[in-house]
């Protein structure tokens, strides 16, 4: 538990810098396009929510209308830990995950699982560097995974 406390205290200065960035310019009206992968400062969170003191790659899944009008965007985190039910056939363990390959998007550091069950709305102030914008084919497949995750 002490590690959790340490992480909360280590996260606090970064969180305050993000808040200052928001206070200077909440970035409402600035377009962060759907399908773009940015680094995102998720911070230290609770339970099994995605946590990370450093920025992690996240895919913007909200519509461009939301992305230009709001000071928030809806994101889905990426993970380098890809879970397969069958590693030989590369069948994914979860039908709501989707894999983006480094061979296609060489700006990614790893093959990455888009974890559509971990949808989160975040302030644009949490976003850092643009990594890459994915193509329509992959975005359409991710939309299908989002529908599976939400059962809509």
C-alpha positions in Angstrom: 0.0 0.0 0.0 2.9 2.4 0.7 3.8 2.2 -3.0 0.3 3.5 -3.9 0.8 6.4 -1.5 4.2 7.2 -3.1 2.7 7.1 -6.6 -0.1 9.5 -5.6 2.4 11.9 -4.2 4.6 11.6 -7.2 1.6 12.1 -9.5 0.4 15.3 -7.7 3.0 17.8 -9.2 2.3 16.5 -12.8 -1.5 16.8 -12.1 -1.0 20.4 -10.9 1.0 21.2 -14.1 -1.8 19.7 -16.2 -4.4 21.8 -14.3 -2.3 25.0 -14.9 -2.2 24.1 -18.6 -6.0 23.9 -18.6 -6.3 27.1 -16.7 -4.2 29.0 -19.3 -6.0 27.4 -22.3 -8.7 24.8 -21.9 -8.2 24.0 -25.6 -12.0 24.0 -26.2 -12.2 24.6 -30.0 -8.8 23.0 -30.7 -9.3 19.8 -32.8 -7.7 16.6 -31.7 -9.0 14.3 -34.5 -10.7 11.0 -34.1 -8.3 8.2 -34.8 -5.3 10.0 -33.5 -3.0 8.4 -31.0 -1.5 10.8 -28.5 0.5 10.4 -25.3 -1.8 10.9 -22.4 -1.1 11.5 -18.7 -3.5 9.2 -17.0 -2.0 9.6 -13.6 -2.4 7.4 -10.5 -5.9 6.0 -10.4 -8.0 3.7 -8.3 -8.3 -0.1 -8.4 -7.8 -1.6 -11.9 -8.3 1.7 -13.8 -5.4 2.4 -16.1 -2.7 4.1 -14.2 0.7 5.4 -15.2 2.8 8.2 -13.9 4.4 8.6 -17.3 2.3 9.3 -20.4 0.9 6.3 -22.2 -0.5 6.1 -25.8 -4.2 6.5 -26.1 -6.5 6.6 -29.1 -9.1 9.3 -29.5 -12.5 7.7 -30.2 -14.9 10.6 -29.8 -16.3 12.3 -32.9 -14.6 15.3 -34.4 -17.7 17.4 -33.5 -17.1 16.6 -29.8 -13.4 17.0 -30.2 -13.6 20.5 -31.6 -16.4 21.8 -29.3 -15.4 20.3 -25.9 -12.4 20.7 -23.7 -12.5 16.9 -23.2 -12.0 14.0 -25.6 -13.0 10.3 -25.2 -10.0 8.0 -25.3 -9.1 4.4 -25.2 -5.7 3.4 -23.8 -3.3 1.2 -25.7 -1.3 -1.6 -24.0 1.8 -3.5 -25.1 0.5 -6.5 -23.2 -1.6 -8.3 -25.8 -3.6 -11.2 -24.4 -4.2 -14.1 -26.7 -6.5 -17.1 -26.0 -4.3 -19.0 -28.5 -0.9 -17.5 -29.1 -0.2 -19.7 -32.1 -3.3 -18.5 -34.1 -3.0 -15.0 -32.5 -6.7 -15.2 -31.5 -7.3 -12.5 -29.0 -8.6 -13.4 -25.6 -11.1 -10.6 -25.6 -13.4 -9.7 -28.5 -13.4 -6.1 -27.5 -9.6 -5.7 -28.0 -8.0 -4.8 -31.3 -4.3 -4.9 -32.2 -2.4 -2.1 -34.0 0.8 -3.5 -35.5 4.1 -1.6 -35.2 4.9 -2.9 -38.7 2.0 -0.8 -40.0 2.3 2.1 -37.6 6.1 2.4 -37.0 5.6 5.4 -34.7 4.3 2.9 -32.1 6.9 1.5 -29.8 5.2 -1.9 -29.8 2.4 -3.9 -31.2 -0.4 -2.5 -29.1 -3.8 -3.7 -27.9 -6.5 -1.1 -28.1 -8.5 -1.9 -24.9 -12.0 -0.8 -25.8 -13.4 -1.7 -22.3 -11.3 1.1 -20.7 -13.1 4.1 -22.3 -12.5 7.3 -20.5 -13.2 11.0 -21.0 -10.2 13.2 -20.3 -9.3 16.8 -20.5 -7.4 17.8 -23.7 -4.8 19.2 -21.3 -3.8 15.6 -20.4 -2.7 15.0 -24.0 0.9 15.3 -25.0 2.6 14.4 -28.3 0.8 13.1 -31.4 2.2 9.7 -32.1 0.2 8.7 -35.3 -3.2 8.8 -36.9 -4.6 5.4 -37.7 -6.4 4.7 -41.0 -10.1 4.3 -41.6 -9.9 0.5 -41.8 -8.5 0.1 -38.3 -10.8 2.8 -36.9 -13.8 1.0 -38.3 -12.7 -2.2 -36.7 -12.1 -0.4 -33.4 -15.7 1.0 -33.6 -17.0 -2.6 -33.9 -15.0 -3.5 -30.7 -16.4 -0.5 -28.9 -19.9 -1.6 -29.8 -19.1 -5.1 -28.4 -17.7 -3.7 -25.2 -20.8 -1.5 -24.7 -23.2 -4.1 -26.2 -24.8 -1.5 -28.5 
